């Protein structure tokens, strides 16, 4: 008893605040991020380490972060969503179609978010009620959604003329790109929901111990459905921003977006087994993935090789995930 | 008896960050003896065993095995030396056959292509089982079809296949029925007669007096003493383990008083679930403790699951405070004021990724939140109240439960329900795997809750505690109620007679 209690006392810290949840392991990832920045700064002869490039990277990672917030909820419940890349394409195409009929930009975004939220809820319902593995269900959804986007457009982009809508993707709020501002707010709200609300607590409970969650009287199905619905909604938002950025709804976008989002979430310390994770880790993970892409581009490494690099990074992240768990941090959330 | 020592662990010290798990402990076992290792959770028993089985390395001290000083660097090496450990959670592959399991990592193979010689393995397995007085287990069967007791015998056969001379058993009876336990004891005695030494770890002290030749008692990582079992008695061992005396008298005295209140909280009428339990009827009054006794597999746990909304029943009625209830999920049961602490604490009650606070309040969040927002000040206040009410240690609401002892984990699991102010509390094996001191605290808590007017259903496979705690004892046998006793009429013999 003495051993366990001493260990416990030495580990316990006050962790009520919204900013709680930054773990030693995240510090390790943060350290890796800093090393990487220094590495690119030196190799790129000053082209990398500039404010304008920082804003470019921020804009690139903002979509990863927006959808990553939803993915973090899903992964904390012990599930995964492989379809987010296809959601990006589908929602971009649909929003372009709606705008074509003259719907105001804000209404178009809201409609798409609700629609994609319903698709997410449908996937969540299938996973929760039919007790199917989310990996397979979302793989099926990936096919359906990307196929639908291609079929609807015949593979060609739908152009967007609505200037207000386009500025969501391309505009600035002061010096800061609008998507970055949106991502920032979504991240803060996400962390707030995770740490301060019943839904957040229940998500950790479902992923930590499904059996116990059921016997504790938690409506497990509802939590899983919500997590997928939130991800669907945020994918709708991201897809709209992306469409604005590209001046078109393009059915072929987002093909390696799954990779970026899952890499960011896992690197950020959210456990694939569920029950563990937070949004600050996602922030660091998203920047790590974004900076690797951006840095390699500046160094002239072809895009296709960058995808390989990202794949390797996911592998390393999963390895770190396991090592830290074995090192005795257990499934302790923080 | 042969006085030759199979091993001596001399002045073993092992330190983990912040604590000395073992402090200069000397532990020796004779050839062909059954040696009990006794101590509360955290006393250092498992650390000592893990050193012996090659999982940990000691910081200081020496191990002399069969007269030679050795270092045990890996579990594999321990096995090769003839030391086998059978852990509480058995290490068999449920998808393989019994024979495959026995020879796993040690396969009998033919020719240079190394394909497995099934016939030899099966015949050898039969031999081992015969040796272990059990001819019922078919080596060809898939392991998951065996009962826990049979799987344990397979583990012992596996140890024999390694030609083990020392078998360590960690809480082997924790999920065995009385009958199965007796059989295991016969097997252990058989091993002893073949000259194999057994280290026996159990929280059930009665067992140690039944089976062991010698007992070594540890407390807080220190050796308290090694004595022949004849020179020990129950209260001495308890005193050595906890360093103080535990009184169990308190409980028996209040029995007459507590049946004063006659409000019927729960009435169960002819409850049936095909293949699990049949025609169960009983009542539970406010302030009453109803004990459920019976063998493992008698249907008690399934009945409790039905009462708490985890399992749908086919026929019968559950009436709470005069009103018939239908439970579609645990949520409905909780709303009706009936909750359960599961026998499987780690898998069905607690969240190991949560701290004490989050575990205690998980079913109470509706009361301390508004529009989904959790008020952390309220959460802290309630948690602190229950930490002190149940004497949870460490008394810190941010302690991860994964680092706590079994007894304190159980208290957290109970607190989680008490906070919801249930009328009826079902406790399925609440003292499984926890030490004597914590057990006494749980008994006391149950009594206090009953005095406050709660109805308690207490399920236990340990007869002494059923007799100690319950006002009324129901015995289940093969899914049916076999009998009912008032506490004053019940004895261990009478209960056993109906249970077996």
Contacts between the chains, C-beta under 8 A, distances in Angstrom:
chain1	res1	chain2	res2	distance
A	1	B	40	6.4
A	1	B	41	5.6
A	1	B	42	3.3
A	1	B	43	7.8
A	1	B	220	8.0
A	1	B	393	7.8
A	1	B	405	4.8
A	2	B	19	5.7
A	2	B	42	5.7
A	2	B	220	5.5
A	2	B	221	7.2
A	3	B	16	6.0
A	3	B	18	7.9
A	3	B	19	4.3
A	3	B	21	5.3
A	3	B	42	5.5
A	3	B	221	7.7
A	4	B	42	5.8
A	4	B	403	5.1
A	4	B	404	6.1
A	4	B	405	5.7
A	5	B	42	7.9
A	5	B	393	6.6
A	5	B	394	4.9
A	5	B	403	7.7
A	5	B	404	7.7
A	5	B	405	7.8
A	6	B	18	4.3
A	6	B	19	4.5
A	7	B	16	7.4
A	7	B	17	7.2
A	7	B	18	6.1
A	7	B	19	7.2
A	7	B	403	5.3
A	8	B	394	5.7
A	8	B	396	7.3
A	8	B	399	4.4
A	8	B	400	6.6
A	8	B	403	4.0
A	8	B	404	6.7
A	9	B	394	5.9
A	9	B	396	6.9
A	9	B	399	7.5
A	10	B	17	7.4
A	10	B	18	5.4
A	11	B	400	6.8
A	11	B	403	7.0
A	12	B	355	7.5
A	12	B	396	5.5
A	12	B	398	4.3
A	12	B	399	5.4
A	12	B	400	7.6
A	13	B	398	6.9
A	14	B	398	6.9
A	15	B	398	6.3
A	16	B	376	5.2
A	196	B	373	5.9
A	196	B	374	6.0
A	196	B	376	7.7
A	197	B	369	7.4
A	197	B	372	4.4
A	197	B	373	5.6
A	197	B	374	6.3
A	198	B	365	4.7
A	198	B	366	7.5
A	198	B	369	5.3
A	198	B	372	4.9
A	198	B	373	8.0
A	198	B	374	6.2
A	199	B	372	5.9
A	201	B	358	6.7
A	201	B	362	7.1
A	201	B	365	6.3
A	201	B	374	6.7
A	202	B	365	7.8
A	204	B	351	7.5
A	204	B	353	6.4
A	204	B	354	7.0
A	204	B	358	7.6
A	205	B	351	5.6
A	205	B	354	7.3
A	205	B	362	5.8
A	207	B	353	7.6
A	208	B	351	4.4
A	208	B	352	6.6
A	208	B	353	3.8
A	208	B	354	6.4
A	209	B	347	7.1
A	209	B	348	8.0
A	209	B	350	7.1
A	209	B	351	4.9
A	209	B	352	6.7
A	209	B	353	7.6
A	211	B	347	5.5
A	211	B	348	4.8
A	212	B	347	7.3
A	212	B	348	5.6
A	212	B	349	5.6
A	212	B	350	6.2
A	212	B	351	5.7
A	213	B	351	7.7
A	214	B	310	7.4
A	214	B	329	7.6
A	214	B	330	6.2
A	215	B	308	7.4
A	215	B	310	6.2
A	215	B	330	5.2
A	215	B	340	6.9
A	215	B	342	6.4
A	215	B	348	5.6
A	215	B	349	6.9
A	216	B	330	7.4
A	216	B	362	5.1
A	216	B	363	4.7
A	216	B	416	7.3
A	217	B	329	7.9
A	217	B	330	5.2
A	217	B	331	4.6
A	217	B	334	4.3
A	217	B	363	5.2
A	218	B	362	7.4
A	218	B	363	7.9
A	219	B	331	6.7
A	275	B	351	7.5
A	275	B	353	4.0
A	276	B	353	6.0
A	330	B	352	7.0
A	330	B	353	7.9
A	330	B	400	6.9
A	330	B	402	4.7
A	330	B	403	7.8
A	331	B	352	5.2
A	331	B	353	4.1
A	331	B	402	6.7
A	332	B	353	6.5
A	332	B	355	7.8
A	332	B	400	4.3
A	332	B	402	6.1
A	332	B	403	8.0
A	333	B	353	4.9
A	333	B	354	6.9
